[in-house]
């Protein structure tokens, strides 16, 4: 067993989750899972790690994204193509605006005939 595999097995025996092991040792998570599997096949008694169910993961996740939490209740989101967003970003940078500000002004001008400053 290599040094890296020994480290992985040692941490796994200490009940450190595989994803945490991967982060600590700067290796791909699949490498960690493979080394643990090989060690189990070789007779090591490594405990199995409980993975959270999708429901538990969803409950642990924050309910709103940061940008949604900061937006006013009247703010809505729209989806645009990558090409359109690229053009909007370029034009916004040229005018010294953020893409959001540029989109807002463009829509106001098109829909209301005025641009709010």
N, C-alpha and C positions, 0 to 999 in steps of 0.2 A: 504494500500500500504506500502511495506517495505521501509526502508531507501534507499536501493540500487535502488529500482524502482523509488523512488522520485528523486534521483540524476539523473537517466537516463532520466526521463521525463523533469526535469529542464534543463539539457543540450540540449535535443532535442528541447525544446522551444526556446533556444538560437541559434538554427540552427546549432548546432555542428553535423557533420555527424556521423551516427551510428558506423562506423568503428573507428573513432577517440574516441568516447565515450567508446567503448570497450577497446581500448588501455589505455585510462586514468584511467579507473576504474578496469583494469585487469580482465575483464570478457569476455566470449566468445561472438563474434558478434551476434550469434543467440539469446543469452539472451537479448541483447539490442533490437533487432528487435521484439522479443516477448513482452517485456515490453512496447515498443512503440505501438504495435498493441493493447495490452490490454488497454492501456490508451486511445487510440482513440475510442475503443469500449465503454469505460466508459464515453465518452463525451469530453475528452480533445481535443483541437484543435491544433494538432501538425502538422506542415507543412510536406509535402512529400519531400523527398530528391531526387534530380536528380542524377541518376547514369550515369557515362560517357558511351557513346556508345563504342563498340569495336573499331571503327575507331578512335575515340578521344583518347582512351587508347593507341592504337598502335602509334599514332602520338606523344603522350607525352613520350613514352618510348624511351630511347636512341637507336640509330640505330645500334650500335655495342656493343658487350660485351667487357669488359675491356681486356680480353685476346686476342680477335680478333684485337682490336685497337693497341695493343703492338706488334702483330706478323708482320713479314715482309710480303710483298705481295706474296712471293713465298711459304709461310707456308700454309700447308693444314692440315685438321683434319681428323682423322680416328676414327671409333667406334670399340671398342673391348668388348668382353664379360667381365662380372664382374670377373669371375674366372681367365681369362687371365690377366686382370689388376691387380688382387691380386698377381698373380705370378710375374708379372713385377715389382710391387711395392716392394715386398719382395727382389727380386734380386737387384733392384736399391739401396735399403737401405743397403744391404750387401756390395755393392761396393762403397757406399758413393755418389751415384748419385741421381738425381731426376728421377721420372718415365719417364719424357719427354726425358731427356738425355739418359737414358738406352734404351728407345724405338728407339731413333735416332741411337744410336750406333749399336743396334741389326739389324735394317733395313739396315744400311750402310754396315755392315759386310755381311749380307745375299745377298744384291743386288749388291754391288760393290766389295766385297771381301776385303775391307779395313775398318779400324776404324779410323775416324778422331779424333784426340786428342784435 
